[in-house]
Amino acid sequence: MRITGNTPGGLLIFGCLIYVLACAVLYVFQEELIFFPEKLSTDYEFRFDQTFEEVSVKTKDGLNLNGVLFKADTSEGLIFYLHGNAGSIRSWGTIASHYTDLGYDLFILDYRGYGKSEGTIQNEVTFFSDIQTAYDLLKPRYNGQRIVISGYSIGTGSAAWLASVNNPDLLILQAPYYSLTDMKDKLLPVIPDFVLKYKFETYQFLENVESPVIIFHGDRDEVISYQSSMKLQNHFKPGDVLITLRDQGHNGMSYNTAYRSELRQRLPTWVKKD
């Protein structure tokens, strides 16, 4: 008996083919669905209203990543900042004064394919390796000073991982996700977990972070649910804290006056003491 597309069996086979095709497309093109870089020419000149230094980071496979180190007038240490999934240092650098005014230098790294950084993001292992390489380059400059690791949105998973293997003085997460798998399950529950190449399991990394952990999350975040940070509290150690920013959406947190006030008042007491 021939099965045609109008029979239940034929429809089932057609549906399965569409499902497999959708999974394959998501697997192959997921970088385009997660990362939205702004690309800059290698001769692009940054224009920021404060002292800064461009830093070239050579990856283990020989690529050059671009970073910018913003200088405080009198520095107590470094904030190593991992930005969100869109834009580049050109736009993210506008937040620098909010941190240098607190007496910390601020380093922002552009991931592969972002800004003037070479290459393209291809997997989670390389993504983490690049960040560790940049951290290893900056850390010796701040021997004996405070080092804070901070991440925003997509940068929170890698910031949590970096803190878990380097033990900085403080970890700050802005609008973190529980994991990318958790986000996928909420948006596309029919897609199997193995399709996702980037797990970014923030909750697991937090369990290995010895430093104090501070999470800021807006209760009106339309991209990464505030409930993600509520769930992350289950992986806190004593002293870790979640600070809720009222009426704050996903973007623009660094300009939020409540966020800036909390940092200014409490940062000196959050970092580890000798």
PyMOL commands that set and color helices and strands:
alter all, ss='L'
color gray80, all
select helices_A, chain A and resi 8-28+30-34+89-100+124-142+155-166+180-187+193-195+202-206+226-235+253-255+257-270
alter helices_A, ss='H'
color red, helices_A
select strands_A, chain A and resi 36-37+52-58+64-70+77-82+86-87+105-109+146-152+170-174+213-218+241-245
alter strands_A, ss='S'
color yellow, strands_A
deselect
rebuild
show_as cartoon
